[in-house]
Amino acid sequence: MAARTIPATRRVEILANSGLSCIPLEFVRPESEHEHLADALNKCPRGVGIPIVDLGGFSSEEGRRRCAEQVIAAAAEWGVMLLVNHGVPEELIERLQATGKGFFELPVEEKEKYANDQSRGQIQGYGSKLANNENGKLEWQDYFFHLVYPPEKTDLAVWPTEPADYIATTASFAEELRTLASKMFSMLSLGLDLDENKLEAELGGRDDLLLQLKINYYPRCPQPELALGVEAHTDVSSLSFIIHNGVAGLQVFKDGAGWVTAPLVPNSIIVHVGDALEIISNGKYHSVLHRGLVNKENVRISWAVFCEPPREKVVLRPLPELVGEGEVARFEPRTFAEHLERKLFKTRVASGREKAAVD
């Protein structure tokens, strides 16, 4: 059957439910990416696994030291880890998952009431990925995106009112995750021999660090060997936290091992190091290249929360404490807004991370 084209604004959910057996050309990845897409869910190099960090002992001084050692090692070597005993109540996570799933189960015409308009700069709301990348390909996903923290900067007018408990549940989750983010920044600061409050303060502090939530909805795909839910990228954030509905699909790239599939660990939260943290740590912490797969059998949903510095208020640059005595600054100073511009409009190096150095 010949591939068909569709308008870029058509929802992937509608396309997936239309009964087609071949995906449109706009979703077919370049041939260079086809290898292992079909069987990647079952491919994980023997002996290679994303680190699992248990934060259960964080409340004691000795336990906190052990937690910090594991977090620091994972951030430096992998740029990603799975947190267990992280302190976010399991019951709250289950409610978050139920409300997000409930929203995407609404009729499309109901979801369209919350549609964003990227052409007008309205990025919050319900949407589908536009082809703003170098190869012009679309991703097999719909999403809902909005700011969830701090509360005084959120716009509840764009939050779904169905399901009825969406707003209350999401706001409670954002509060809990903000506490977890502070714990992570504290441990990562200690790993750089800095005051434990240093990284969080440099990235905006309690008042200005933003939490952006993106619920990714990946419908069943008739040709998962040709498509991606999310193409390979690094996050622009400082840290990203991810929860999912128990369907595998996240892969991270590990030097020497290739693409490694994240395991399904009950009640865990996945944490990525993003570009902003890599820049201010002068590359000590690794912004991880990752992608999302799709499959024929199951809908996959993930909740990604991006910890972002304010766009203009903070200048991202290697911290002075980390430069000197033979250590040069590996990144030029830029605001977060300027970094976004570089990511959107400039081709990145083959390794997936900017490595421009300055004297």
One Martini backbone bead per residue (centre of mass of N, CA, C, O) as a GRO file, in nm:
protein
  359
    1MET     BB    1   0.096   0.035   0.023
    2ALA     BB    2   0.074   0.356  -0.012
    3ALA     BB    3   0.177   0.635   0.107
    4ARG     BB    4   0.038   0.895   0.300
    5THR     BB    5  -0.079   1.217   0.342
    6ILE     BB    6  -0.088   1.479   0.595
    7PRO     BB    7  -0.159   1.710   0.791
    8ALA     BB    8   0.027   1.846   1.049
    9THR     BB    9  -0.243   1.894   1.245
   10ARG     BB   10  -0.301   1.610   1.271
   11ARG     BB   11  -0.380   1.370   1.477
   12VAL     BB   12  -0.240   1.075   1.572
   13GLU     BB   13  -0.486   0.938   1.694
   14ILE     BB   14  -0.658   0.945   1.437
   15LEU     BB   15  -0.464   0.787   1.261
   16ALA     BB   16  -0.443   0.525   1.440
   17ASN     BB   17  -0.781   0.487   1.423
   18SER     BB   18  -0.815   0.442   1.090
   19GLY     BB   19  -0.672   0.152   0.989
   20LEU     BB   20  -0.396   0.170   0.902
   21SER     BB   21  -0.087  -0.001   0.769
   22CYS     BB   22   0.052   0.273   0.681
   23ILE     BB   23   0.259   0.521   0.718
   24PRO     BB   24   0.330   0.821   0.661
   25LEU     BB   25   0.604   0.983   0.537
   26GLU     BB   26   0.635   1.193   0.775
   27PHE     BB   27   0.712   0.931   0.980
   28VAL     BB   28   0.952   0.831   0.821
   29ARG     BB   29   1.249   0.743   0.881
   30PRO     BB   30   1.553   0.744   0.817
   31GLU     BB   31   1.754   0.487   0.723
   32SER     BB   32   1.975   0.538   0.947
   33GLU     BB   33   1.739   0.456   1.181
   34HIS     BB   34   1.625   0.156   1.132
   35GLU     BB   35   1.812   0.017   1.302
   36HIS     BB   36   1.643  -0.154   1.566
   37LEU     BB   37   1.350  -0.043   1.595
   38ALA     BB   38   1.183  -0.312   1.614
   39ASP     BB   39   1.391  -0.456   1.857
   40ALA     BB   40   1.471  -0.255   2.093
   41LEU     BB   41   1.298  -0.358   2.339
   42ASN     BB   42   1.499  -0.635   2.339
   43LYS     BB   43   1.761  -0.449   2.350
   44CYS     BB   44   2.027  -0.525   2.587
   45PRO     BB   45   2.321  -0.515   2.688
   46ARG     BB   46   2.515  -0.713   2.848
   47GLY     BB   47   2.580  -0.554   3.158
   48VAL     BB   48   2.382  -0.314   3.082
   49GLY     BB   49   2.264  -0.047   3.304
   50ILE     BB   50   2.069   0.163   3.443
   51PRO     BB   51   2.082   0.332   3.715
   52ILE     BB   52   1.986   0.254   4.055
   53VAL     BB   53   1.844   0.476   4.301
   54ASP     BB   54   1.836   0.485   4.657
   55LEU     BB   55   1.656   0.724   4.878
   56GLY     BB   56   1.581   0.598   5.164
   57GLY     BB   57   1.852   0.727   5.333
   58PHE     BB   58   1.840   1.052   5.330
   59SER     BB   59   1.779   1.135   5.641
   60SER     BB   60   2.063   1.046   5.689
   61GLU     BB   61   2.389   1.112   5.681
   62GLU     BB   62   2.493   0.844   5.565
   63GLY     BB   63   2.267   0.802   5.355
   64ARG     BB   64   2.318   1.062   5.199
   65ARG     BB   65   2.602   0.996   5.105
   66ARG     BB   66   2.525   0.746   4.939
   67CYS     BB   67   2.327   0.881   4.751
   68ALA     BB   68   2.522   1.089   4.633
   69GLU     BB   69   2.722   0.894   4.505
   70GLN     BB   70   2.517   0.770   4.303
   71VAL     BB   71   2.421   1.026   4.161
   72ILE     BB   72   2.695   1.131   4.064
   73ALA     BB   73   2.779   0.883   3.896
   74ALA     BB   74   2.534   0.881   3.704
   75ALA     BB   75   2.563   1.175   3.593
   76ALA     BB   76   2.856   1.134   3.477
   77GLU     BB   77   2.823   0.857   3.309
   78TRP     BB   78   2.503   0.881   3.196
   79GLY     BB   79   2.264   1.107   3.268
   80VAL     BB   80   2.102   0.868   3.417
   81MET     BB   81   1.820   0.756   3.630
   82LEU     BB   82   1.667   0.552   3.885
   83LEU     BB   83   1.423   0.622   4.125
   84VAL     BB   84   1.390   0.507   4.458
   85ASN     BB   85   1.254   0.613   4.730
   86HIS     BB   86   1.174   0.941   4.664
   87GLY     BB   87   0.884   1.049   4.823
   88VAL     BB   88   0.667   1.012   4.621
   89PRO     BB   89   0.362   0.926   4.631
   90GLU     BB   90   0.206   0.661   4.491
   91GLU     BB   91  -0.087   0.766   4.496
   92LEU     BB   92  -0.024   1.026   4.336
   93ILE     BB   93   0.082   0.895   4.080
   94GLU     BB   94  -0.178   0.741   4.015
   95ARG     BB   95  -0.352   0.997   3.983
   96LEU     BB   96  -0.192   1.125   3.759
   97GLN     BB   97  -0.231   0.894   3.556
   98ALA     BB   98  -0.543   0.900   3.552
   99THR     BB   99  -0.581   1.196   3.453
  100GLY     BB  100  -0.414   1.179   3.194
  101LYS     BB  101  -0.568   0.945   3.068
  102GLY     BB  102  -0.846   1.082   3.081
  103PHE     BB  103  -0.786   1.306   2.884
  104PHE     BB  104  -0.706   1.117   2.632
  105GLU     BB  105  -1.007   0.980   2.640
  106LEU     BB  106  -1.119   1.203   2.517
  107PRO     BB  107  -1.250   1.355   2.284
  108VAL     BB  108  -1.099   1.536   2.050
  109GLU     BB  109  -1.292   1.784   2.063
  110GLU     BB  110  -1.226   1.833   2.365
  111LYS     BB  111  -0.917   1.872   2.343
  112GLU     BB  112  -0.928   2.117   2.137
  113LYS     BB  113  -0.996   2.335   2.357
  114TYR     BB  114  -0.661   2.307   2.435
  115ALA     BB  115  -0.522   2.419   2.202
  116ASN     BB  116  -0.251   2.518   2.056
  117ASP     BB  117  -0.033   2.803   1.908
  118GLN     BB  118   0.268   2.826   1.770
  119SER     BB  119   0.236   3.067   1.565
  120ARG     BB  120   0.166   3.253   1.846
  121GLY     BB  121   0.330   3.129   2.103
  122GLN     BB  122   0.127   2.894   2.206
  123ILE     BB  123   0.251   2.619   2.390
  124GLN     BB  124   0.021   2.569   2.562
  125GLY     BB  125  -0.120   2.246   2.550
  126TYR     BB  126  -0.263   2.090   2.287
  127GLY     BB  127  -0.067   1.860   2.072
  128SER     BB  128   0.165   1.836   1.790
  129LYS     BB  129   0.438   1.760   1.625
  130LEU     BB  130   0.641   1.954   1.447
  131ALA     BB  131   0.850   2.003   1.155
  132ASN     BB  132   1.152   2.149   1.305
  133ASN     BB  133   1.357   1.974   1.168
  134GLU     BB  134   1.597   1.875   0.948
  135ASN     BB  135   1.417   1.618   0.817
  136GLY     BB  136   1.090   1.672   0.845
  137LYS     BB  137   0.988   1.489   1.075
  138LEU     BB  138   0.755   1.313   1.249
  139GLU     BB  139   0.596   1.234   1.550
  140TRP     BB  140   0.441   0.964   1.743
  141GLN     BB  141   0.255   1.221   1.883
  142ASP     BB  142   0.089   1.352   2.155
  143TYR     BB  143   0.009   1.645   2.372
  144PHE     BB  144   0.062   1.803   2.703
  145PHE     BB  145   0.142   2.151   2.791
  146HIS     BB  146   0.266   2.290   3.114
  147LEU     BB  147   0.284   2.494   3.375
  148VAL     BB  148   0.335   2.392   3.744
  149TYR     BB  149   0.595   2.574   3.836
  150PRO     BB  150   0.508   2.810   4.010
  151PRO     BB  151   0.192   2.894   4.107
  152GLU     BB  152   0.209   3.213   4.034
  153LYS     BB  153   0.288   3.123   3.710
  154THR     BB  154   0.035   2.995   3.645
  155ASP     BB  155  -0.229   2.885   3.398
  156LEU     BB  156  -0.539   2.758   3.461
  157ALA     BB  157  -0.682   2.807   3.179
  158VAL     BB  158  -0.503   2.555   3.041
  159TRP     BB  159  -0.622   2.358   3.224
  160PRO     BB  160  -0.784   2.087   3.277
  161THR     BB  161  -1.132   2.004   3.383
  162GLU     BB  162  -1.073   1.723   3.249
  163PRO     BB  163  -1.066   1.583   3.489
  164ALA     BB  164  -1.170   1.708   3.793
  165ASP     BB  165  -0.868   1.632   3.938
  166TYR     BB  166  -0.633   1.751   3.773
  167ILE     BB  167  -0.542   2.010   3.919
  168ALA     BB  168  -0.494   1.906   4.208
  169THR     BB  169  -0.299   1.676   4.135
  170THR     BB  170  -0.082   1.835   3.978
  171ALA     BB  171  -0.012   2.037   4.203
  172SER     BB  172   0.083   1.825   4.411
  173PHE     BB  173   0.303   1.700   4.239
  174ALA     BB  174   0.476   1.955   4.199
  175GLU     BB  175   0.550   1.990   4.496
  176GLU     BB  176   0.695   1.718   4.533
  177LEU     BB  177   0.902   1.753   4.298
  178ARG     BB  178   1.041   2.005   4.404
  179THR     BB  179   1.168   1.861   4.645
  180LEU     BB  180   1.329   1.654   4.481
  181ALA     BB  181   1.499   1.856   4.323
  182SER     BB  182   1.652   1.969   4.567
  183LYS     BB  183   1.793   1.707   4.640
  184MET     BB  184   1.947   1.675   4.373
  185PHE     BB  185   2.103   1.944   4.378
  186SER     BB  186   2.248   1.891   4.641
  187MET     BB  187   2.409   1.638   4.555
  188LEU     BB  188   2.539   1.765   4.295
  189SER     BB  189   2.697   1.982   4.444
  190LEU     BB  190   2.878   1.796   4.614
  191GLY     BB  191   3.013   1.667   4.352
  192LEU     BB  192   3.157   1.976   4.308
  193ASP     BB  193   3.242   2.112   4.579
  194LEU     BB  194   2.979   2.251   4.681
  195ASP     BB  195   2.738   2.402   4.790
  196GLU     BB  196   2.425   2.259   4.826
  197ASN     BB  197   2.281   2.540   4.699
  198LYS     BB  198   2.416   2.627   4.429
  199LEU     BB  199   2.264   2.512   4.178
  200GLU     BB  200   1.982   2.616   4.238
  201ALA     BB  201   2.059   2.916   4.246
  202GLU     BB  202   2.180   2.929   3.950
  203LEU     BB  203   1.881   2.819   3.825
  204GLY     BB  204   1.669   3.024   4.023
  205GLY     BB  205   1.549   2.888   4.247
  206ARG     BB  206   1.251   2.882   4.413
  207ASP     BB  207   1.115   3.120   4.237
  208ASP     BB  208   1.237   3.064   3.915
  209LEU     BB  209   1.216   2.777   3.886
  210LEU     BB  210   1.085   2.565   3.639
  211LEU     BB  211   0.789   2.357   3.579
  212GLN     BB  212   0.745   2.141   3.301
  213LEU     BB  213   0.467   1.973   3.157
  214LYS     BB  214   0.470   1.658   2.961
  215ILE     BB  215   0.226   1.476   2.797
  216ASN     BB  216   0.279   1.171   2.640
  217TYR     BB  217   0.115   1.036   2.342
  218TYR     BB  218   0.140   0.690   2.221
  219PRO     BB  219   0.020   0.537   1.983
  220ARG     BB  220  -0.043   0.298   1.796
  221CYS     BB  221   0.177   0.130   1.553
  222PRO     BB  222   0.201  -0.033   1.242
  223GLN     BB  223   0.528   0.088   1.208
  224PRO     BB  224   0.777   0.081   1.435
  225GLU     BB  225   1.029   0.040   1.232
  226LEU     BB  226   0.975   0.365   1.116
  227ALA     BB  227   0.932   0.499   1.400
  228LEU     BB  228   0.894   0.782   1.636
  229GLY     BB  229   0.804   0.940   1.923
  230VAL     BB  230   1.109   1.032   1.983
  231GLU     BB  231   1.372   1.183   1.897
  232ALA     BB  232   1.688   1.236   1.916
  233HIS     BB  233   1.791   1.392   2.233
  234THR     BB  234   1.836   1.670   2.436
  235ASP     BB  235   1.778   1.845   2.712
  236VAL     BB  236   1.745   2.185   2.817
  237SER     BB  237   1.747   2.131   3.092
  238SER     BB  238   1.861   2.038   3.398
  239LEU     BB  239   1.613   1.858   3.480
  240SER     BB  240   1.443   1.537   3.432
  241PHE     BB  241   1.118   1.392   3.490
  242ILE     BB  242   0.993   1.043   3.470
  243ILE     BB  243   0.678   0.901   3.390
  244HIS     BB  244   0.489   0.593   3.342
  245ASN     BB  245   0.255   0.323   3.222
  246GLY     BB  246   0.442   0.048   3.176
  247VAL     BB  247   0.564   0.117   2.890
  248ALA     BB  248   0.798   0.066   2.688
  249GLY     BB  249   1.061   0.315   2.515
  250LEU     BB  250   1.302   0.417   2.654
  251GLN     BB  251   1.614   0.555   2.529
  252VAL     BB  252   1.969   0.542   2.572
  253PHE     BB  253   2.292   0.671   2.511
  254LYS     BB  254   2.589   0.461   2.523
  255ASP     BB  255   2.902   0.449   2.532
  256GLY     BB  256   2.975   0.123   2.395
  257ALA     BB  257   2.640   0.029   2.370
  258GLY     BB  258   2.431   0.223   2.285
  259TRP     BB  259   2.107   0.141   2.292
  260VAL     BB  260   1.920   0.172   2.599
  261THR     BB  261   1.673   0.026   2.782
  262ALA     BB  262   1.447   0.109   3.001
  263PRO     BB  263   1.337  -0.012   3.276
  264LEU     BB  264   1.069  -0.165   3.466
  265VAL     BB  265   1.020   0.016   3.764
  266PRO     BB  266   0.849   0.027   4.026
  267ASN     BB  267   0.800   0.338   4.150
  268SER     BB  268   0.963   0.512   3.949
  269ILE     BB  269   1.207   0.772   3.860
  270ILE     BB  270   1.323   0.941   3.596
  271VAL     BB  271   1.654   1.091   3.537
  272HIS     BB  272   1.775   1.376   3.368
  273VAL     BB  273   2.029   1.530   3.220
  274GLY     BB  274   2.080   1.855   3.109
  275ASP     BB  275   2.218   2.120   2.954
  276ALA     BB  276   2.229   2.327   3.190
  277LEU     BB  277   2.396   2.139   3.378
  278GLU     BB  278   2.631   2.085   3.190
  279ILE     BB  279   2.728   2.376   3.167
  280ILE     BB  280   2.770   2.456   3.479
  281SER     BB  281   2.959   2.182   3.510
  282ASN     BB  282   3.153   2.159   3.261
  283GLY     BB  283   3.072   1.840   3.193
  284LYS     BB  284   3.048   1.658   3.448
  285TYR     BB  285   2.764   1.647   3.350
  286HIS     BB  286   2.543   1.443   3.144
  287SER     BB  287   2.374   1.498   2.856
  288VAL     BB  288   2.131   1.289   2.745
  289LEU     BB  289   2.074   1.075   2.493
  290HIS     BB  290   1.736   1.036   2.357
  291ARG     BB  291   1.442   0.815   2.306
  292GLY     BB  292   1.121   0.712   2.150
  293LEU     BB  293   0.916   0.441   2.129
  294VAL     BB  294   0.704   0.222   1.946
  295ASN     BB  295   0.391   0.025   1.909
  296LYS     BB  296   0.127  -0.205   1.834
  297GLU     BB  297  -0.017  -0.281   2.127
  298ASN     BB  298   0.057  -0.007   2.299
  299VAL     BB  299  -0.007   0.252   2.488
  300ARG     BB  300   0.194   0.536   2.554
  301ILE     BB  301   0.270   0.710   2.867
  302SER     BB  302   0.419   1.026   2.962
  303TRP     BB  303   0.577   1.216   3.236
  304ALA     BB  304   0.736   1.527   3.184
  305VAL     BB  305   0.971   1.715   3.385
  306PHE     BB  306   1.103   2.044   3.350
  307CYS     BB  307   1.392   2.206   3.470
  308GLU     BB  308   1.389   2.560   3.437
  309PRO     BB  309   1.527   2.837   3.372
  310PRO     BB  310   1.512   3.144   3.327
  311ARG     BB  311   1.546   3.289   3.021
  312GLU     BB  312   1.699   3.586   3.119
  313LYS     BB  313   1.812   3.587   3.425
  314VAL     BB  314   2.003   3.350   3.342
  315VAL     BB  315   2.344   3.262   3.307
  316LEU     BB  316   2.495   3.023   3.118
  317ARG     BB  317   2.785   2.886   3.285
  318PRO     BB  318   3.064   2.800   3.394
  319LEU     BB  319   3.169   2.770   3.693
  320PRO     BB  320   3.433   2.922   3.841
  321GLU     BB  321   3.505   2.676   4.035
  322LEU     BB  322   3.551   2.483   3.752
  323VAL     BB  323   3.774   2.695   3.668
  324GLY     BB  324   4.102   2.603   3.641
  325GLU     BB  325   4.391   2.454   3.655
  326GLY     BB  326   4.352   2.358   3.331
  327GLU     BB  327   4.044   2.436   3.326
  328VAL     BB  328   3.824   2.489   3.079
  329ALA     BB  329   3.578   2.640   2.914
  330ARG     BB  330   3.323   2.457   2.722
  331PHE     BB  331   3.122   2.712   2.740
  332GLU     BB  332   2.932   2.955   2.638
  333PRO     BB  333   2.763   3.212   2.717
  334ARG     BB  334   2.401   3.192   2.806
  335THR     BB  335   2.091   3.203   2.781
  336PHE     BB  336   1.819   3.011   2.769
  337ALA     BB  337   1.705   3.143   2.515
  338GLU     BB  338   1.965   3.109   2.347
  339HIS     BB  339   1.975   2.802   2.366
  340LEU     BB  340   1.712   2.747   2.221
  341GLU     BB  341   1.797   2.869   1.953
  342ARG     BB  342   2.030   2.672   1.899
  343LYS     BB  343   1.854   2.413   1.899
  344LEU     BB  344   1.644   2.498   1.672
  345PHE     BB  345   1.863   2.643   1.437
  346LYS     BB  346   2.097   2.430   1.488
  347THR     BB  347   2.321   2.205   1.408
  348ARG     BB  348   2.423   1.924   1.555
  349VAL     BB  349   2.634   1.717   1.657
  350ALA     BB  350   2.669   1.375   1.628
  351SER     BB  351   2.667   1.323   1.950
  352GLY     BB  352   2.427   1.536   2.062
  353ARG     BB  353   2.647   1.756   2.165
  354GLU     BB  354   2.772   2.036   2.264
  355LYS     BB  355   3.150   2.124   2.228
  356ALA     BB  356   3.216   2.410   2.263
  357ALA     BB  357   3.510   2.599   2.307
  358VAL     BB  358   3.686   2.823   2.525
  359ASP     BB  359   3.944   3.036   2.651
   0.00000   0.00000   0.00000
